[in-house]
Amino acid sequence: MRAAKNPSTGLWLIAILTTISSISMLFIEPIPQDISYHLFSDVTLAFGIQNFWNVFSNISFAIVGILGLYNIYVSKSLVLIDSTRLSYALFFAGVALVALGSGYYHLWPDNQTLVWDRLPMTIAFMALFSILICEFISERVGKTLLIPLILLGVFSVFYWEYTEGQGVGDLRLYALVQFLPIVVIPIILIFFSSQFTRISGYWWLLLVYLLAKVFEHFDAQVFSALSFISGHSIKHIAAAFGVYLLLLSYQRRSRALGC
C-alpha cells in the first residue's frame, strides 16, 4: 500500500471531533422537528400527483442506485474491495430506496412519512462511511463497523419518531449521525491513503451534496426565479448526480501501486 499521508494526525482529529460533537449534544436541548419543514414551495399538481416535481425528481435516486447494483452484481464493472462488497451494495440499495421513501414523503409531507424518507438516507450514509473506513483506514475495522453504523443510523430515526410521539421531539442523535460523517470524510480523504486511485469521486460527491443542501435551503427562492421547479426538487437531482459521479470513479479507478 502507498505510504500513508499522516494517519496518526487524522485519527486524532477524528477522535477529537467525535468526542466534542457527542459531548456537545448532551448539553443541547432536545431538538423537535420544525413543522414548517414540510411546507415546500412547489405544490404542483400534475398527472394526478400532488407536489409532482418533489415526488418525480426522486426517480434520479432510483436510476443511480439500481445502476450501481447492476454494476456490482451483473456487469461487475466496479473496482471494489471484494471482501466488503456488501457495504457497496447497501450504499447503492439505500440510494435506490431513497426514491421510494422520499417519494412517499413528498406525496403526504408530515412527521410520519418523514420517517420513511430518512431511513434509506441513513442506511446509504452509514454504508458509505463504512466504505471510506475500509478503503482509507482499515478494511477490517470498516467491515466490523458496517452493521453497527447502520443500526445506529436506523435507531436515530426511530428514536426521533418515538420522542415526537411523546411530545418531546429530539433530533440530536439523528443530526449527529447525518452531519458528523460529512465533517469526518474530508479528514479521511486528506490524512489517509486509499487502496485505489481516483479518490476525486468522493470529493465530487461531497461538493455536490453540499450544493444540493444549498438548493434545499433556498427552495422558495429557486422556485420563484425558475417558476417551474423548486430548489428542493433540484436538490434531489443534484444529490443523485453526486452519487453518479462516485459511481463513475468506481468504474475508472484501479488499485493503487503498492496495494
KEGUZA-102148 format. One record per residue: residue number from 0; residue in one letter; x, y, z of N, C-alpha, C in turn. Coordinates in steps of 0.05 Angstrom, whole numbers. Layout:
N
PT,i,aa,nX,nY,nZ,caX,caY,caZ,cX,cY,cZ
PT,NUM,a,X,Y,Z,X,Y,Z,X,Y,Z
...
***
This chain:
259
PT,i,aa,nX,nY,nZ,caX,caY,caZ,cX,cY,cZ
PT,0,m,17,-24,0,0,0,0,18,25,0
PT,1,r,8,46,-11,23,71,-12,28,82,16
PT,2,a,49,96,19,54,108,45,31,127,53
PT,3,a,23,124,78,0,140,88,9,169,90
PT,4,k,-9,187,87,-3,215,87,4,224,115
PT,5,n,-14,220,134,-9,226,162,-32,214,179
PT,6,p,-33,188,180,-56,175,192,-59,181,222
PT,7,s,-37,184,236,-39,189,265,-53,215,271
PT,8,t,-46,236,255,-59,262,258,-89,259,251
PT,9,g,-95,245,230,-122,241,221,-139,227,243
PT,10,l,-127,206,255,-141,192,276,-147,209,300
PT,11,w,-127,226,307,-131,245,330,-153,265,324
PT,12,l,-153,275,300,-174,295,292,-201,282,292
PT,13,i,-203,258,282,-229,244,282,-238,238,310
PT,14,a,-220,229,327,-227,224,355,-236,249,370
PT,15,i,-221,271,365,-228,296,379,-255,307,370
PT,16,l,-259,307,343,-285,317,332,-308,300,342
PT,17,t,-305,273,341,-326,255,350,-333,260,379
PT,18,t,-312,262,396,-316,266,425,-330,293,430
PT,19,i,-320,314,418,-331,341,423,-360,342,413
PT,20,s,-365,331,389,-392,331,378,-412,315,396
PT,21,s,-403,292,405,-420,275,421,-426,287,448
PT,22,i,-406,298,461,-410,311,487,-427,336,484
PT,23,s,-422,351,463,-438,376,459,-467,370,457
PT,24,m,-474,348,444,-502,341,441,-516,338,468
PT,25,l,-501,330,488,-513,326,515,-520,352,528
PT,26,f,-508,374,519,-513,400,531,-532,417,515
PT,27,i,-542,405,493,-561,420,476,-589,410,483
PT,28,e,-608,428,484,-636,420,489,-646,402,467
PT,29,p,-664,383,473,-676,367,451,-687,384,428
PT,30,i,-682,374,404,-690,390,380,-714,377,367
PT,31,p,-737,389,369,-761,377,356,-760,383,326
PT,32,q,-775,368,310,-777,373,282,-794,398,277
PT,33,d,-783,417,263,-797,442,256,-819,435,235
PT,34,i,-844,439,243,-866,432,225,-865,447,199
PT,35,s,-854,471,200,-852,487,175,-834,474,154
PT,36,y,-818,454,162,-801,439,144,-818,426,122
PT,37,h,-842,419,129,-860,405,110,-873,423,90
PT,38,l,-869,449,93,-883,468,75,-864,475,52
PT,39,f,-866,460,30,-849,465,7,-862,485,-12
PT,40,s,-845,498,-27,-856,520,-44,-871,509,-68
PT,41,d,-862,486,-79,-875,476,-103,-896,455,-96
PT,42,v,-921,461,-100,-943,442,-95,-957,436,-121
PT,43,t,-942,435,-143,-954,430,-169,-969,404,-170
PT,44,l,-993,405,-181,-1009,381,-186,-1007,374,-215
PT,45,a,-996,350,-221,-992,342,-249,-997,312,-250
PT,46,f,-1011,303,-271,-1017,274,-275,-1031,262,-250
PT,47,g,-1046,279,-236,-1059,269,-212,-1042,267,-188
PT,48,i,-1017,276,-189,-998,274,-167,-993,301,-155
PT,49,q,-999,304,-129,-994,329,-115,-964,331,-110
PT,50,n,-954,356,-110,-925,360,-105,-908,345,-126
PT,51,f,-917,346,-150,-907,328,-171,-877,329,-174
PT,52,w,-864,352,-176,-836,353,-181,-819,343,-157
PT,53,n,-829,349,-133,-815,339,-110,-817,308,-108
PT,54,v,-839,297,-118,-842,268,-119,-826,256,-142
PT,55,f,-830,267,-166,-819,255,-190,-789,257,-191
PT,56,s,-777,279,-181,-748,283,-182,-733,261,-167
PT,57,n,-747,246,-150,-734,224,-135,-727,201,-153
PT,58,i,-738,200,-177,-732,178,-196,-702,178,-201
PT,59,s,-688,201,-198,-660,202,-203,-645,184,-183
PT,60,f,-655,182,-159,-642,164,-139,-646,135,-147
PT,61,a,-670,128,-157,-675,100,-165,-656,93,-188
PT,62,i,-653,111,-207,-636,105,-231,-607,99,-222
PT,63,v,-595,117,-207,-567,114,-200,-563,91,-180
PT,64,g,-582,87,-162,-580,65,-143,-581,38,-157
PT,65,i,-600,35,-175,-603,10,-190,-579,5,-208
PT,66,l,-570,27,-220,-546,26,-238,-522,16,-222
PT,67,g,-519,26,-197,-497,17,-180,-499,-13,-174
PT,68,l,-523,-22,-167,-527,-50,-161,-522,-68,-185
PT,69,y,-531,-58,-209,-526,-72,-234,-496,-76,-239
PT,70,n,-481,-54,-234,-452,-55,-239,-438,-72,-219
PT,71,i,-449,-75,-195,-436,-93,-175,-441,-122,-182
PT,72,y,-466,-129,-187,-473,-158,-189,-477,-169,-217
PT,73,v,-482,-152,-237,-487,-162,-264,-463,-157,-282
PT,74,s,-457,-131,-287,-434,-125,-305,-407,-128,-290
PT,75,k,-408,-126,-264,-384,-128,-247,-362,-110,-257
PT,76,s,-370,-85,-263,-351,-67,-275,-339,-47,-255
PT,77,l,-346,-50,-230,-336,-31,-209,-311,-43,-196
PT,78,v,-292,-26,-191,-267,-34,-177,-272,-30,-147
PT,79,l,-276,-52,-133,-284,-51,-105,-267,-69,-88
PT,80,i,-270,-67,-62,-258,-87,-43,-277,-111,-42
PT,81,d,-269,-133,-54,-287,-156,-57,-298,-166,-30
PT,82,s,-281,-165,-9,-289,-176,16,-310,-160,31
PT,83,t,-314,-135,22,-335,-118,34,-354,-108,13
PT,84,r,-360,-125,-6,-379,-118,-28,-406,-111,-17
PT,85,l,-413,-122,6,-439,-117,19,-442,-87,25
PT,86,s,-420,-74,33,-421,-45,40,-429,-29,16
PT,87,y,-417,-35,-7,-424,-21,-32,-452,-26,-40
PT,88,a,-461,-51,-37,-488,-59,-45,-509,-44,-27
PT,89,l,-503,-43,-1,-521,-29,17,-522,1,11
PT,90,f,-499,12,3,-499,40,-4,-517,46,-28
PT,91,f,-514,31,-49,-530,36,-73,-559,27,-69
PT,92,a,-564,7,-53,-591,-1,-46,-605,21,-30
PT,93,g,-590,33,-11,-601,55,4,-608,78,-13
PT,94,v,-590,84,-33,-595,106,-51,-621,101,-68
PT,95,a,-623,76,-78,-647,69,-93,-672,71,-77
PT,96,l,-671,62,-51,-694,63,-34,-702,92,-26
PT,97,v,-683,110,-28,-690,139,-23,-712,147,-42
PT,98,a,-712,137,-66,-732,144,-86,-760,137,-76
PT,99,l,-763,114,-63,-788,105,-52,-795,121,-27
PT,100,g,-776,123,-8,-781,136,17,-786,166,14
PT,101,s,-770,179,-2,-773,208,-6,-798,214,-24
PT,102,g,-803,196,-43,-826,200,-60,-852,197,-43
PT,103,y,-852,178,-26,-875,174,-8,-879,198,11
PT,104,y,-857,207,22,-858,230,40,-869,255,25
PT,105,h,-860,260,1,-869,284,-13,-897,283,-23
PT,106,l,-908,259,-24,-937,257,-30,-954,268,-7
PT,107,w,-946,261,17,-960,270,41,-940,279,62
PT,108,p,-928,302,59,-906,311,77,-916,316,105
PT,109,d,-907,299,124,-912,304,152,-891,288,168
PT,110,n,-891,288,194,-871,274,210,-873,244,206
PT,111,q,-897,233,202,-899,204,199,-886,194,174
PT,112,t,-891,208,152,-879,199,126,-850,206,125
PT,113,l,-841,226,140,-813,235,140,-795,212,150
PT,114,v,-806,195,167,-790,172,177,-780,156,154
PT,115,w,-797,151,134,-790,133,111,-773,148,91
PT,116,d,-772,174,93,-753,189,77,-725,187,89
PT,117,r,-723,188,115,-697,189,129,-684,161,132
PT,118,l,-700,141,134,-688,114,138,-669,106,116
PT,119,p,-677,106,90,-658,97,70,-635,116,67
PT,120,m,-639,142,71,-616,161,70,-595,153,91
PT,121,t,-605,146,115,-586,139,137,-571,114,130
PT,122,i,-585,94,118,-571,69,110,-549,75,90
PT,123,a,-555,92,70,-535,100,50,-512,114,63
PT,124,f,-518,134,80,-496,149,94,-478,130,109
PT,125,m,-489,113,125,-473,95,142,-457,75,126
PT,126,a,-469,64,105,-455,45,88,-431,59,74
PT,127,l,-436,84,65,-414,99,52,-391,104,72
PT,128,f,-399,111,97,-378,116,117,-362,91,122
PT,129,s,-375,68,123,-361,42,126,-342,37,102
PT,130,i,-351,44,78,-334,41,54,-309,57,56
PT,131,l,-312,82,65,-289,100,67,-269,90,88
PT,132,i,-279,80,110,-261,68,130,-246,44,119
PT,133,c,-260,27,104,-248,4,91,-226,12,72
PT,134,e,-232,32,55,-213,39,33,-190,55,43
PT,135,f,-194,71,64,-173,90,72,-159,84,98
PT,136,i,-174,72,117,-163,68,144,-157,39,150
PT,137,s,-177,22,151,-174,-6,157,-197,-22,146
PT,138,e,-190,-41,129,-211,-58,117,-226,-73,139
PT,139,r,-211,-83,158,-223,-99,180,-241,-82,197
PT,140,v,-232,-58,204,-249,-41,221,-274,-32,206
PT,141,g,-271,-25,180,-294,-16,165,-315,-38,162
PT,142,k,-306,-63,158,-325,-85,156,-339,-90,182
PT,143,t,-324,-88,204,-335,-93,231,-355,-72,238
PT,144,l,-351,-47,229,-368,-25,237,-393,-23,219
PT,145,l,-394,-37,196,-416,-33,177,-444,-36,191
PT,146,i,-449,-59,202,-475,-65,214,-480,-47,238
PT,147,p,-461,-43,257,-466,-25,279,-472,4,270
PT,148,l,-458,13,250,-464,40,239,-492,42,228
PT,149,i,-500,22,213,-527,23,201,-548,21,223
PT,150,l,-544,4,243,-563,1,265,-565,27,280
PT,151,l,-542,41,284,-542,67,298,-558,87,282
PT,152,g,-554,87,256,-569,106,239,-599,101,240
PT,153,v,-607,75,237,-635,68,238,-647,75,266
PT,154,f,-632,69,287,-641,76,314,-645,106,317
PT,155,s,-628,122,305,-630,151,308,-656,161,296
PT,156,v,-665,148,274,-690,156,262,-714,148,279
PT,157,f,-714,123,288,-736,114,304,-737,127,332
PT,158,y,-713,134,342,-713,148,368,-726,176,364
PT,159,w,-719,189,342,-732,215,337,-762,212,335
PT,160,e,-771,191,320,-800,187,316,-813,182,343
PT,161,y,-800,165,360,-812,159,386,-814,184,404
PT,162,t,-793,201,404,-794,225,420,-815,245,410
PT,163,e,-819,246,384,-840,263,373,-867,253,383
PT,164,g,-871,227,384,-896,216,393,-901,221,423
PT,165,q,-879,226,437,-881,232,466,-884,262,471
PT,166,g,-884,278,449,-887,307,451,-861,321,458
PT,167,v,-838,307,457,-813,320,463,-793,313,441
PT,168,g,-800,318,416,-783,311,394,-754,317,397
PT,169,d,-737,298,390,-708,301,395,-693,291,370
PT,170,l,-682,310,355,-667,304,331,-637,303,335
PT,171,r,-628,306,360,-600,309,365,-583,285,355
PT,172,l,-592,261,361,-577,238,352,-577,235,322
PT,173,y,-600,240,309,-602,239,280,-583,259,267
PT,174,a,-583,284,279,-566,305,268,-536,296,270
PT,175,l,-529,284,292,-502,275,296,-494,254,276
PT,176,v,-512,234,272,-508,212,253,-505,223,224
PT,177,q,-521,243,217,-521,253,190,-497,272,184
PT,178,f,-491,289,203,-472,310,197,-443,305,206
PT,179,l,-439,288,226,-412,282,235,-396,269,213
PT,180,p,-407,249,198,-391,238,176,-384,258,155
PT,181,i,-401,278,150,-394,298,130,-369,314,138
PT,182,v,-366,318,164,-342,332,174,-318,313,174
PT,183,v,-322,288,180,-300,269,182,-290,260,155
PT,184,i,-307,258,135,-299,249,109,-276,265,97
PT,185,p,-276,292,98,-253,306,87,-227,300,102
PT,186,i,-229,295,128,-205,287,144,-194,261,134
PT,187,i,-212,242,129,-203,216,118,-190,219,91
PT,188,l,-202,235,74,-191,239,47,-164,253,47
PT,189,i,-160,271,66,-135,287,67,-113,272,81
PT,190,f,-119,258,103,-97,247,120,-91,218,116
PT,191,f,-108,204,100,-103,175,96,-100,169,66
PT,192,s,-85,148,60,-82,140,32,-102,118,26
PT,193,s,-113,119,1,-133,100,-7,-119,75,-20
PT,194,q,-134,53,-19,-125,29,-34,-127,33,-64
PT,195,f,-141,54,-72,-147,58,-100,-138,85,-111
PT,196,t,-136,88,-137,-132,113,-150,-159,127,-152
PT,197,r,-159,152,-162,-183,167,-168,-201,170,-143
PT,198,i,-191,182,-122,-208,188,-99,-224,213,-103
PT,199,s,-221,226,-126,-236,251,-132,-266,246,-132
PT,200,g,-275,222,-136,-304,216,-136,-316,223,-109
PT,201,y,-301,218,-88,-311,225,-61,-313,255,-57
PT,202,w,-293,269,-67,-294,299,-65,-317,310,-81
PT,203,w,-321,300,-105,-344,309,-121,-370,303,-107
PT,204,l,-373,280,-96,-398,273,-82,-402,292,-59
PT,205,l,-382,298,-43,-384,316,-21,-391,344,-30
PT,206,l,-378,354,-51,-383,380,-61,-412,383,-72
PT,207,v,-420,363,-88,-447,365,-100,-468,362,-78
PT,208,y,-463,346,-58,-482,343,-36,-486,369,-21
PT,209,l,-464,383,-16,-465,409,-3,-481,429,-21
PT,210,l,-476,428,-47,-491,445,-66,-520,438,-65
PT,211,a,-527,413,-63,-555,404,-61,-568,416,-36
PT,212,k,-553,417,-14,-564,428,11,-569,458,8
PT,213,v,-553,471,-8,-558,500,-14,-584,503,-29
PT,214,f,-588,486,-49,-613,487,-64,-637,482,-46
PT,215,e,-633,463,-27,-655,457,-8,-661,481,9
PT,216,h,-640,494,19,-644,518,36,-659,540,22
PT,217,f,-652,544,-4,-665,565,-19,-687,555,-37
PT,218,d,-702,536,-27,-724,523,-41,-743,543,-54
PT,219,a,-754,562,-38,-773,581,-48,-761,601,-67
PT,220,q,-737,610,-62,-724,630,-79,-718,618,-107
PT,221,v,-710,593,-107,-705,580,-133,-731,577,-149
PT,222,f,-752,569,-135,-778,566,-148,-788,592,-159
PT,223,s,-784,613,-143,-792,640,-152,-777,649,-176
PT,224,a,-752,642,-178,-735,650,-200,-741,633,-225
PT,225,l,-745,607,-222,-748,589,-245,-777,584,-252
PT,226,s,-794,586,-232,-824,584,-235,-834,556,-242
PT,227,f,-817,538,-252,-827,511,-259,-815,489,-241
PT,228,i,-794,494,-227,-782,474,-209,-770,488,-185
PT,229,s,-771,475,-162,-762,487,-138,-733,478,-130
PT,230,g,-722,491,-110,-696,484,-100,-695,456,-89
PT,231,h,-717,448,-76,-717,421,-64,-717,399,-85
PT,232,s,-731,403,-107,-731,384,-129,-703,382,-141
PT,233,i,-690,405,-145,-663,406,-156,-644,392,-136
PT,234,k,-649,395,-110,-633,381,-90,-632,351,-95
PT,235,h,-656,339,-101,-657,311,-106,-639,303,-130
PT,236,i,-642,318,-151,-627,312,-176,-597,316,-172
PT,237,a,-590,337,-158,-562,343,-153,-549,321,-136
PT,238,a,-563,313,-114,-552,293,-96,-548,267,-111
PT,239,a,-568,259,-128,-565,234,-143,-542,236,-163
PT,240,f,-539,260,-175,-516,264,-194,-490,261,-180
PT,241,g,-488,270,-155,-463,266,-139,-457,236,-136
PT,242,v,-477,220,-130,-473,191,-128,-465,180,-155
PT,243,y,-476,190,-177,-468,181,-203,-439,186,-209
PT,244,l,-429,210,-201,-401,216,-204,-383,197,-188
PT,245,l,-392,189,-165,-377,170,-149,-377,143,-163
PT,246,l,-400,135,-174,-402,110,-189,-383,110,-212
PT,247,l,-381,132,-227,-362,133,-249,-333,129,-240
PT,248,s,-327,141,-216,-300,138,-206,-294,109,-198
PT,249,y,-315,95,-188,-311,67,-182,-306,50,-207
PT,250,q,-317,59,-230,-312,44,-255,-285,49,-266
PT,251,r,-274,73,-262,-250,82,-276,-225,79,-259
PT,252,r,-227,74,-234,-204,73,-217,-190,45,-219
PT,253,s,-167,44,-205,-152,18,-204,-139,17,-177
PT,254,r,-128,-6,-171,-113,-9,-147,-89,9,-147
PT,255,a,-84,22,-125,-60,40,-123,-35,23,-122
PT,256,l,-14,34,-133,12,19,-133,20,13,-104
PT,257,g,29,-11,-100,38,-19,-74,16,-32,-57
PT,258,c,-9,-32,-67,-31,-44,-52,-33,-74,-59
***
